[in-house]
Every structure is written in C-alpha cells, then in structure tokens.
Amino acid sequence: MGGNRLGYLVLVLMTFPFMILYLVISSIVLFSHGYSPSSHFFAVLLIIGDTFFALQTSAYLYNFYKAQFHYPQTIANYYRRYASSRVAVFIMAFNEPAEIIERTVTAVKLATGERGRVFLLDDSTNVRIRESVKEIAKNYDVAYVHRENRRGAKAGAINDAMHLVTEEYLAVFDSDQRPSPEFFDEILPLLEDDGSLAYVQVPQVYVNTDASRMASAAQSVQALFFDYIAEGKSVSNAMFTCGSNVVYRVAALSDVGNFDETIVTEDMATAINMHARGWKSLYYNKKLVFGEGPSTLAAYFTQQGRWSLGSISLWPRVIKLMLRHPKRMKASQYWEYLNSTSWYLVGFANMFVILPPLAYVFLGIPPVVGPGILLFYALVPYLALSMTSFFLTMRLRGHGISSAILNISLNFVCFPVYLVSAVYALTGRKKPFKVTPKGQKGGKEPLVRLWPQLSLLFLLLFGAIAGLAKYLVDDSIGYAISSVWLIYVAVWIFGLFYVNSVSKETSIYAETLKVYSK
C-alpha cells in the first residue's frame, strides 16, 4: 500500500504543472486582439470557471496528501484512556416518522448507558407526530423537550435547551443517526486527553444504500468527503462539524455563545466561531454512527439546497474575518474554510464552462483561443491527469469507479439547486427552511419537475449535433472542440435518469433493531 500511495502522489504532483500552464496561457490569450467584446466576455466566463475548478482540484489533492501522509500521526498523538466524565445527549427531531426516532433513541440509550442523560429535542409542528414522540421518550426514560416557537431552527432548539446541561460534554445526533454501543468509549477519551479540543466529529455513513440508487449515490458523495477531505481538514485544524455525530466540549460552546443561529448550516458557522477563538477540533475517521441518506431525488435536492445555501452564506463572512482579523486563524484554516464555503458555487462554474461553446455553436460568437499548444500540451494532459488522479485516489480507499462517476454526475445534476442557493445566499434573501425527508418510499421524481436539467440536456445534445454539422461544412476545429465538450457534459447529466429511481424501505431496520435489542 505504501508503494501505491507514493505512486498516486507522483501522479497528483504531475497534475499541477499542466494546470498552471493552462491557466497562464488562457489568461494571456484573453488580451488577444481581433475579437469582439462578446468573445472576450465568454472567454472571461470560461477562465473564471476553469480557475474555480483548478482551485477546488488543488484543495482536494492537497487534502488527499494530508490524509495519506499526515492524518494517521494526528490521531496517534492522542493517548486514549478511559473517560469518566459525563455527557448530555441531544437527539434532534422535527416532524420525522416516529418509528425512525424510536430506532435512534434505542441506539442512543444503549450507547450512553450510565455515563449521561439523553434529551429528545422535539420541534415537531405536527401534533400527531409530537404525541407519538412524547410517548417514545416516556417509554425509554428520555427527557422530552418541546418549545412552541421555532426561533433559530435547529440551532435555536439546542440553545434553548442548553440550560438543562450540567455535563462537561454534549453529543448531538439527528433523528436518523444511530451511534454504535462503543461510540462514547471511543470519543470521550479523546476530549479528555486534550483540554483545547472543542469537538470531535465522526463520519456520517448512510447504510440504507439498498433503498434506492439515489441512496447509494448519496453515500458515494459522503464517502468522498469523509474519507479524504475531512481527514485533510483535520490535519489543518479546520474540520467543521456536520450537525450530527459530534461531541462538543460544553465550555467551548459557552465560549462562543453556543450555536450560531444566523445561518441554516449552524454547524459550520459555530465551528468557524470556535476556531477563530483558538479552539482545536478533531475528525475521528471511524465508522461509529450509522444513518439514513436521502433515498429519493427530491430528498437529495432538499438536502443539497440547505447545505449549499448555508455554505455559500458563510463565504462572505469568512472573507470578512480573514481581511479584518487575519491572525484569528492560520492561513491553512482560512484556505480550508474558503474552499468549503465556496464549493457550492460549482453551479455557476458549471454554467461558465458550458455557455462559451453554446454561444459559439448557436450565436456564432467565436471563442478567444490560443495556439494549438494550449489544447495539446496543457488542457488535455491537465484534464486527463486530474480525472485519473480523482479516480485512483477514490480507489485507494476502496471506492470503485462507479462511486467516482456518481460524484461527478451529481454535481452536474444538482446545478439548478446550487444556482438557486447561490442567488439567495449572495443577495441575502430568505429561503424557506426544509429538513431532509427521512425514510421516504416512493416513485421517481416527475420529469416536469426536472425541466432545468432536461432543458440543458436538450441544448447540449442539439448544440453538439449542430457543432459537428458546422465542422463538416467549414472544417473549423473550434466547432469540433465545442461539440466534444458539450457531449462530455451531457454524459454526466444523463446520470439523472440513473439516480431518479423508485425508493423502497431499506432492510437495515430489522437488522438494526436486532443488534440494539441484544
């Protein structure tokens, strides 16, 4: 395995010279004469999109390097001993089916044992569900907490219940995230070992992958983040919390005024506040909590809409913090947060690299192009090496090529969701809050609701055909290149038809109850 790691690292390092060469030549070509303002406009869009992807590629490959060569030592630095401190556990509920909540309560009670207290924070607005959840709390000897107002959503619910916490640590679980019996035995000693640790985050693992192809694809996306990116961020002390599967030091929460209620992704916002106050964080990459991922395309869009809105909303805040207080965090921490909060601008970036070839094919606006060396000695090797690096780094952690393909495909499929979130976030407009539906069974998303993706797919295919036809007529290489690029993007969007599948009830429920009832 060591030889494989070194070989992959060499491949990764080979990507950067071609990336830099391509961006430099593209930028120089921008100043070429003889092109219309329209051509220069679309060239600027293309360079912005290319630069975005280059930065995100760099961030991913850098985290791969840190994860492979530095993360193991980060964990080894902790001397894990027995922890005697007590912990309060919050289970967050909001109109989820009672049977899902009961399974989580069962798992949490087993994991907590005698080391702490469990609170069921129920913000449900559905009276019938609320009564069922209250009965569950009674049956399992769990403290039931409900409030009439939903100020601050999830963050507000936690903050309003903090006065009940007398323990040193606070664990938070979403209603569908179930810790294993050894969860606290593994995590609390880490916090005991280092008093400057604000929290320890463990991965989110979706185990309902048999429910639908969408659920399986969602787990592939999670695996990419938690297997590499999260480890790399932890090395730089920049791993944020993910809202669940996390144990906080109560003193650290108190130091920043508890949870940040101003952003829908209260977890990341609160983590930034803690890091800016000098607290440390740790990502512990061991599968200790098992949950359910979105099993329908609609549920996945809801999840991604909330995550993208919150992340992009934090992007200006991180920039402002960096400019006003550059020493609050290290440069490596700012770098990680800037990449995390800007990632969901990928919706704009995708459009920026799609519009120029469409404009050329349909409107006759010629692209600003450089010499052939740009394509053959910079762009092609850069794309080939970056894609190969991505596939091989995924494989190194046991993820097949299908997992890598689904990651790329879903980024294109979700472009309307990311665009809408970016507009709301950057204009400061309020967007209705929605939780990700849990335990959904159902059919495919109606095609009429997928009109943005289908419209773009039609444009891409029609544009590719038109471009090839024009190439055959006037032999302009620009039309051929544009057509190939449009087909390339269309292939990824075709993944829409794969993930838009029927969802069934997962078989994990019976197995989970069987394990936790022992």
N, C-alpha and C positions, 0 to 999 in steps of 0.2 A: 504493500500500500504506500510505503514511503516513496518508492520509485515513481509510482503513479502520480503522487502529489507533486513531486518535483517536475515531472513531465508536463502536467497541467499548468504549473506555474510558469514554465518557459513559454507555453502556448499563450497564456494570458499576457505575458510581458511583450510578446511579439505583436499583439493587437494594438498597443498604444502608438508605436511609430507611424503606422498606417492611418490611424485615427487622426493624429495630429497633422500629418501630411495632407490628408483630405480636407480638413477644416481650414488649414492655412491657404491651400490653393483655392478653395471655394471662396474664401474671403477676398483674396487678391482679384479673382475673376469678377467680383462684384463691381469693381471700378472700371471694367471694360467699357470702351466707347462703342457707339454704333447700335445700341439697344434702346428701346423705348422705355419710358418711365414704368409702364406696366410690366415689362420684362424684369426690370430691376426690383419692382415690388414683390413679384413672386419669387425672385431669387433670394430676397431678404427673408421671406417666409420659410423657404427651404433651408436656409442657413440656420435660422432660429430653431427649426425643428431638428435639424441634424445636430446642432450644438446641445440641445436638450438631451437627445438620446446618447450622445457621446458622454455627457456628464453623468447620466444615470448608469450607463455601462461601466464607466470608471468607478462609480460608487459601488456597484455590485461586485466587480472584480477585486476591488480593494477589500471589501468585506469578506470575499472568498479567501483572500490571502490571510487576513487576520484570523478568520475562523479556523483555517487549516493549520496555521503555524504559531498562533499566539493564544487562542481561546483555551486550549487544554491547560496551559500554565496558569491562566486566570482562575480557573476553577481549582487547580491544585494548590493555590495559595491559601485556600480556606481549610482550616483544621476543623472538620465536622465532628463535634462532640454531642453528647446528649443535651437536649434543651429542656429546662424545667419551667420556662416562662409560659404564661397562659396567653391564649389567643381568642379574640372575638371573631366570629364568622358571620358575614352578611351574605345572604342569598337574595339576589335581586329578582323581583317578579313584576311583570306588567302585562296583564291580560293573556298570559300563556296558558295553555291547557293544563288543568290540574294534575293530570297523570304525569306530565313531564316534570312539573315541580316536585311531585312526590318522589320520583326516582332520584332527583338531585338531593332532596332532603335526606333520603335514605343513605346515600353515599356520603354526604357531608357529616351526618351524625356518626357514621362508622369511622370516618377519618379523624374526627375531632375527639371522640371518646371523652375522657375525663379532663382533658387539658384546656377546655374552654367552653364558651357558650355560643349557641347558634341563634341567629336572628333572621327571621324571614321578613324582608322589607317588601311589602306588597303595595305597589302603586296602582293596582288594577282599578279601572273605572267601571268594569263590568261587574254588577252586583252579584250575579250568579257565580262567576269565577271567584270573586272575592270571598264569598261564603265557603266555597269549596276549599280554597287555600287556607282560610282560617281554621277549618276542620282538620286539615293536614297538620298544621302547626300544633294543634291541640293533641292530636294522636301521637305525634313524635316528640312531644315535650320541647317544642321550639318556641321561642318568644316571637309573637306576631306583632308587626309594626305596620300601621297604615296611617296615612295622612290624607286629609281632604283636598288640600291644594297640591299641585304638582310643580311647585316652583323649582326651577333648576333641573327638572327631569331626574335622571339617574344620579347626577352629582348632588342635586338638592336632597334627594332621598337619603343618601349616605350622610350628608352634612347634618340633616335634621335628626339623625339617629346617633350621631357621634357622642352626644351627652350620655348615652347608655353604656358606652365603652369604658371599662376600667382596666382592661387588659393592656399589656405592652404592645401587642401586635394585633393587626386587623387583616383578615383574609376576605377577599371578595370573589364571589362566584356568580356568574349569570345562571339563569334558571335551568339551562340545559347543559351545564358544565359540571361533570361529576368527578371529584377527586378520588384517587385510589386510597386504600387504607393507610399506606405508608407516606402519604403526602406531607404531613406535618413533621414526621420523623426525619424527612429529608431536608425540609426547607427551614424550619425554625433554628436548627443549629448554625446554619449559615448566617442568619441575622444575629445570633448570639455571639458569633465569632468576631464580628466586625460592627462596632457601635456606630460607624459612619454610614452603614448601609441603610438607605431609605426604604428599599423594597427589593424583593426577589420575584422575578417573573418566570413562569414556566410556559412551555409551548401549548398552543391550542391544537388539539388533534380531533379531527372530525372522524368519527367511527361509523357514521351512517352512510358509508360510501355505497352500500348496496341498495339504497333507497332510489337512486337515480343517477344518470350520467352527470347531471349537474352537481350533485353532492360529491361525486368522485372528483370532478374537475375542481370544485372549491377546495377540496383537501390538497390537491396538487399545488394550488396557489399558496395555501397556508404553508405547505412543506418548503417551498422556495424561501419564504420569509424566515421561518423559524429554524431552518437547517443551516442557513448561511448568513443572511443579512442580520438576524438578531444576534448571532454569535459575534459577528464583526463589530456590531454596535456596542456590545457589552465590553469588548476589549478597549474601546474608546470611552467607556463610561458614558454612553449615550443611548442605552437601550431604554425606551419608554415603556410604560405599562400598557396593557392591551385591554383593560377594563374588566378582566376576569382572570382567574388562575394566578392570582398575585397575592403576596402577603406584604403588608406595609408595616413599618415602624410607626406607631401612633405619634411619637414625638416628632417625627419628620413631617407627618401630615399637619400636626398642630403648628409647626414652624412656618408653614406656607399658608395658613388659614384654611386648612382642609382642602376639599376638592374644588377645582375651578369650575364655576357654574356658567361661565360666559361662552363656552364652546361646546358643541354637541359631542366632540371627542374629548371629554373631560379627562380621560386617562392620560393622553399625550400632553395636554395643557398642564396638568398637575405635575407630570414628570419634568417638564421644562422648568416649572417653578422650583422644584426640588433641586435639580441640577444647578440652576442659577444661584441657589443658596448654598452650594458647596456639598450637597449630599451625594453619595455614591449609589449606584444601582448594580444589580447583577442579574444576568439571564442564565438560568439553570436549565440546560437543554437535556431534560429527561422527561419522558412521557409519563406524567403523574396525574394528568387530568384528561378525561375523555368526554367529548361533547358531540353536538349535532351541528352540522353545517347546513346552509340553505340547500334545500332539495329541489327547488323549482327555480326557473329563470327569473320569475318575478321576485322571489325572495332574495335571490342573489343581487338583483338590481337595487332592491331596498337597502341591503347591507352595504353595497358599494357606494350608494348615494350618500348614506350617512357618514361613512368613513372618509369619502373624498371631500365632502362639504367641510367636515371638521378639520381635516389635514390642511386643505388649502386656506381655510380661515386663519390657521396658525402661521402660515408662511410669512405674511407681512409682520406679524408680531416677532417672529424670530429675527427677521432682518432688522427691525427697530431695536431689539435688545442687543444685537451684535454691534450696531452703529453707536448706540448710546452707552452701552456698558460692555465693551469688548473683552474685559477681563473677568466678567461674571462666569464665563465658561471658557474652556480651552478651544483652540481653533478646530481641533478634531471633533469636538462636540458640536460646535456650530455647523461644521461641514455635514455631519450626520443628520442634524435636525433640518438643515436647509434641503437636503436631498429627500428626506422623509416627507416633509410638508409640501414639497413641490412635485412629488411624484405624480399625483393625480392630475397635474396639468398635462399629462400624457394625451388627454383628449384633444387639446389644442395642438400639441406636437404632431399627432397623427394627421390632423387636418392640414397642417402646414406642409407636410411632405406629400400629401395627396393632391392638393389643389394645383401646384405648378404643372404636373403632367396633364391634368384635366384641362387646365387653361390652354395649354399648348395644342391639345388634340381638338378641343371644341371651339376655342376662340382664336386659334392661330397666333397666340402670343408666344413668340419663341423664347426658350429658356436662355439665360445667360450661362453659357458653357465655356469651359476652358479647353485646353489641348487634350488630346487623347490620353496623355499620361495620367490625367485626373481620374479617368474611369478605370484604366487597365492597371495602373501601378499604385493606386491609392484606394479608390472606392471599393473595387471588387475584393482585394485582399482584406480590407477593413471589415466589410460585411461578412465575408467568409470566416475570418478568424473570430470575430465577435460571436457569430452564431455557433460556431464549433465550440468555442470556449463555454458558452452557455449550456449547450447540450452535454458536454463532457463533465462540467462541474456538477450538474444535476445528477449525472450518472455516478459520480464519485460517492454520493450519499445514498445510492441505491434507488434513484428515481429514473424510470425508463424514459425513452424519447417521447412517449405519448404524454407524459407529465409536462415536459418542456414545451411541447406543441400546444397543449391546452393553456398554459400560462400566457403564451404569446397571443393565441387566438382570443382569449377572454379580454385581453387589453383592447383589441380592436372592436370586439362585440360590445363592450361597455362604453364606447366613445360617446354616445348621447348622454349617458348618465354622468360621465365625468365633465362634459361640456356644461351641462346644466348646473352642476355643483360649482364649477369654477365661476360661472356668471353670478350665481347667488353669493358666493364667498367674496369675490373681488369687488362686488358692488355693495356689500353689506346688507343685502336683502335677507329677510327671514324666510326660512323654508320649513314647512310643517314637519314635525318630528315623527319618525316612524321607527318602530323596532323591527328587527328581522323576524318574520313569521317562523314559529317553531313547530316542528313535527307535521309539516304540511304534506298532505297527499292530494294529488290532482293531476289534471291533464296538462297538455302543452300550453304555452302562452299563445293566445290567438295572434295570427300573423299581422292583423291590423294594428296591434299594439307594438309591433316590431317594424313599423314603417320607416323609421330613420335608418336602421341597418339595411333593410331591403332596398330602400331608395338608393343608398350609397352603393350597395352591391350592384344594382342595375347600372348606375353611372359608371362604375369601374369596368364592368364587362362590356358595356356598349362603347366606352371610351377605348378599351383595349382593341376591340374589333375595328373601330374607326381609325385608330392609330396605325394598325397593321395594314389596313387598306391604303392609307395615305403613304405609308412607307413603300408599298409596292408600286405606287404611282410615281413618286418623285425621288425615291431612294434616299430620303433624309434619315440619317441614323437616329436623330432625335425622336422621331415617331416610334421607331422600334424600341428604343430605350424606355420611352414613356409607356408603351404598351406592356412591356415586360414588367415594369414596376407596378402598373395597375393590376395586372394578373396576380402578382405576388401578394398584394394587399387583399385582393378578392378571395384568394385561397384561405387566408386567415379568417375572414369574415364568414366563410362557409361553415366554420365551426359552430356558428349559431344554430344550425339545424341539428347538430350532434347533441349539444347541451340542452336544447329545448325539448326535453323528453318527459314522459309520464313519470310521476313520482309515486312510489308505493311506501307502505310502512316498513321501516327497517326491522331486520330480525334481531338487532342488538338488544332490544328492550327485554326480551325474555332472558337472554344471557346475562345482561347487567343485573337484573333482579336476582337471578340465580346466584351470582357471585356475591352480591352485597347481603344476601339473606343468610349466608353461611355463618 
